[in-house]
Amino acid sequence: MKFSDLLALVREEAVFSSGLIMSGELSPSDFSRQLVRWTALGKLIQLRRGLYCLGPGYRWQDPHPFLLANRLKAGSYISLQAALSHHGLIPESVPVVTSVTTKRPETIETPLGTFLFRHLHRRLLWGYREVEIQPGQWVFLADPEKALLDLIHLTPGADGEEHLSGLRLQNLERLEPHRLNEYAKRSGLKKWQRAADELHKLILRG
């Protein structure tokens, strides 16, 4: 396979797997060596085994960090600090993209950034939706209420007034009180209900 052939195959793909571009003309070992050569030349960037994006100057648009996170671990969604920052609920930008997954927790370092995955029980894997984060790039992203409750769930003692105030939450009008109640009830967890009650107080105070 020539690199021009690869470009024709993945021109519209911000991130792609090696299986998508596997050439029937080459043995798996020869194809792997070809990928290594293209990566060494900067034509490809390897994100993890079997997952690539085109190098700078070859791709038509950069892959969004949220898309990279979704593709690095299938079945995950963007949540916690990364989602809260995206929704404008915390004042600072987040250098590490945070996600939740039912799989093992993991931090993945790539040439395009660092990605943190926290474990969440399967029965709590809801409260997210697919959104177009930039043209042609669709990602699974937590609702603002769920991102906040996920963070509280995974942080010891985070359901109290002192800790919630320490988060320096802003734009609280973007939180839907009925959704906080719905999610807290759906979880069946007392911690989530306590957190929802405290968040209601913060929302009322503005």
C-alpha positions, 0 to 999 in steps of 0.5 A, spaced: 500 500 500 502 506 498 501 512 503 497 516 497 492 510 498 492 510 505 490 517 505 484 516 500 481 511 505 482 515 511 481 522 509 475 523 512 477 519 519 480 523 524 482 517 528 482 510 525 484 503 526 489 499 523 484 494 521 480 499 517 487 500 512 489 493 512 491 491 505 490 484 503 496 485 498 501 485 504 502 480 510 500 482 517 508 482 519 509 486 512 503 491 514 505 492 521 512 494 518 509 499 513 505 502 519 512 503 523 515 506 517 510 511 516 510 513 524 517 514 524 516 519 518 511 523 522 506 521 517 502 517 522 501 518 529 500 512 533 495 513 539 495 506 542 496 499 539 492 499 533 489 506 533 492 511 529 491 518 526 494 522 520 500 526 522 500 534 522 500 536 514 496 530 512 490 530 516 484 535 514 482 537 521 485 535 528 482 530 532 478 533 538 481 530 545 474 528 547 474 524 540 481 521 542 478 519 549 472 515 546 476 511 541 482 510 546 477 506 550 471 503 547 464 504 552 467 510 555 464 517 556 467 524 557 465 526 564 468 529 571 472 535 570 473 535 563 465 535 562 464 540 567 470 545 564 466 543 557 459 545 560 462 551 563 461 549 570 468 550 573 473 556 571 479 552 569 481 548 563 483 541 564 490 539 561 488 531 562 481 529 559 477 525 564 472 519 562 469 514 566 468 506 564 466 500 566 473 497 565 479 498 569 482 505 571 487 507 567 491 513 565 494 513 557 499 517 555 499 519 547 503 524 543 496 528 543 495 528 550 494 525 557 487 521 558 485 519 565 479 513 565 476 512 572 472 506 573 464 506 574 459 500 576 455 498 570 449 500 573 451 507 573 453 508 566 448 513 563 446 520 563 450 522 557 449 523 550 452 523 543 454 530 541 458 533 535 464 536 538 466 539 532 464 538 525 464 531 523 466 528 530 461 525 534 463 524 542 459 521 548 459 526 553 456 526 560 450 531 561 453 537 566 449 534 572 451 527 571 459 529 570 458 533 577 455 527 580 460 522 577 465 526 580 462 526 587 461 519 587 468 518 585 471 523 590 471 521 598 467 526 602 465 530 596 457 530 598 458 535 603 457 543 603 464 544 604 467 540 599 462 542 594 463 550 595 471 548 594 469 546 587 468 553 585 462 551 581 460 557 576 454 558 571 449 554 576 443 556 572 446 551 567 444 545 572 437 542 571 434 541 579 429 536 576 435 532 573 439 532 579 433 529 583 432 524 577 439 522 577 440 521 584 433 517 585 436 513 579 442 511 582 439 509 589 445 511 593 444 516 599 451 519 597 448 522 591 441 524 594 445 528 599 449 531 594 443 533 590 440 536 596 447 540 597 447 542 590 440 545 590 442 550 596 448 552 591 443 553 585 438 557 590 444 561 592 446 563 585 
